[in-house]
Amino acid sequence: MRRRWYAGPLARLGEPSLSCGQPLTSESYRILWLNRQAHPVAVRITHTDDIVTLDAFQLSGWGASDPGVPIAYSQKRLSSQDWQRLQTALQKAGFWKLPTSGNLYGIHGGQWIIEGTRHGQYHVVDRWSPAAGAYRELGDLFFDLAGWLRPAPAQ
């Protein structure tokens, strides 16, 4: 059920799979934020040939039901300083060493699924509503770089 919930919004957006088919010269990271009481959001940052791009999407759906249709989209180039901020946040969070699943799930709040691919290696980390810490800061950075509002911590 969880896999279907996670794949639905990405498929609806036509988002590429990060787990296969990425060129070895490309490095990409994506957050998928799913909340049963808010619209799904996906933000992908890709570095290829010294160009860093960000694509951010929001869908009209709610919760674990139909993800809906795209209602917001932005795309922009990021600076090398932005890319370095992302790399620093990934390192601080220990992203490449974190276990894929790591905490409980709940009703209020959301899933913070961050995927990454570099040099043919893929990793995904799934956390329920991180309130603070390096993983939360990493997730917040995706929203900050997109210029979108961060999700409020679950109460």
N, C-alpha and C positions, 0 to 999 in steps of 0.2 A: 504494500500500500504506500509506504513512504517513497519508494523508488518511483512509483507512478506519479505521486504528488510532485516530486522534484523534477521529473522529466517533462511534465505537462507544460509548464510555463516556458521552458527553454525550447521545446518543440514548436510551441505556438509562435515564438519570436523568430524561429528559423536560426537560432543560435548554433554555432558549430560545436561539435563535440570536442572537448579539450583532452579527452582520454585517448583519442586516436586520430591519426591523420594530420597532426600539426607538423609543419616543416621544422626541421632541426635548427634552422636559423631564427626561429621565432620563439618568443617566451610570452605566455599569456597567463593572466589570473582573472578569476571571475568570482563575484559574490552573488549568490542567489538568496534573497531575503523573502521568506514566506511567513505570513502571519495570518491566523484564522480570522482576524478582525481588520485586515488592511489589504490593499492591492499589492500583488507580487512585484518585486523589483529585482532587476538583474543589472549589474555593472561589470563590464569586461574591459581590461586594460591589456593591450598587446604591444610588444616591442619587437619590431622587425626592421633590420637594416637602418638602425639609428633613428627610426621614426617610432614615436610612442602615440598610440591612439586610445581613446576611451569611448566606449559605446554604453549608454545607459538607457534602460527601458523600464516602463511601468505598464502593467496590464490592468484591465478593468475588473478582473475577477476578485473573488473573496475566498479566503480560507482554503480548504482542501478540495473544493469543488472545481468547477470549470474555471480555468485561469483567465478567461475573458480574451479581450482583444487589446492590442497596444493603444494606450491613451496618452503616453508621453514618451518622447525619444530625444536624446541629445547625443551628438558625436562631436568630439574635438580632439585636437592634437595636444599632447602634454609635453612639458619641457623635460629636459634631462634631469633637472632638479626634482620634478614630480616623480620621475621614475626612481630616482635615488631615495626619495621619501618612502616609496612603496617597498623598495628593497630593504631599507632599514627597518620598516615595520614588520616585514616578513621574517627577518632575522630575529628581531626582538621577541616576536611571538613564537619563534622556533617552528614555524609553519611546516617545514619539510620533515620534522621529527615528531610532530603531534600525531596521536592516534586518530584514525578517521572518526570514530564515535567516542564521545567522552563524558556525557552527562545525561541527566534525566530530561524528559520531555514534559510539557504541560499544556494547559489550555490557553492561558493569557501569556502573550509574548510571541516569539517567532523563532524559526530556524534560521541560522546563519551558516550557510553552506559556502565555503570558500574552496575553489579548485585552482590548481596551478599546473602548468606544464612548462618544462624547460629541458633542452637537450634530450628529448625523447622520454623524459621521466614525467610521470603524472602522479598527483596526490590530491586528495580531497579531505577536508575537515568539516565536520558537521557538529554544531553546538546549538543548544537551546538557550536563547536569550541571555547571552553573556552580559552581565551588568557592569563589569569593570575588568581591567587587566589588559594584557598585550593583545589577546585575540579580539577583544571588543575594539581596541584602538585600531587594529588592522582593518576590521570591518567598517568602522567609522571613516577611515581614510578613503575608502572607495566612494562613499557618499560625499565627502568633502571635495575630492578631486572632480567629481561630477558636478559639484555645485548644487547638490540636492540636500534636502533636510534629512538629518540622521533620524533613525527610529529612536523613540524614547525608551529608556531602560524599562523592562517589565517591573511592575510593582508587586 
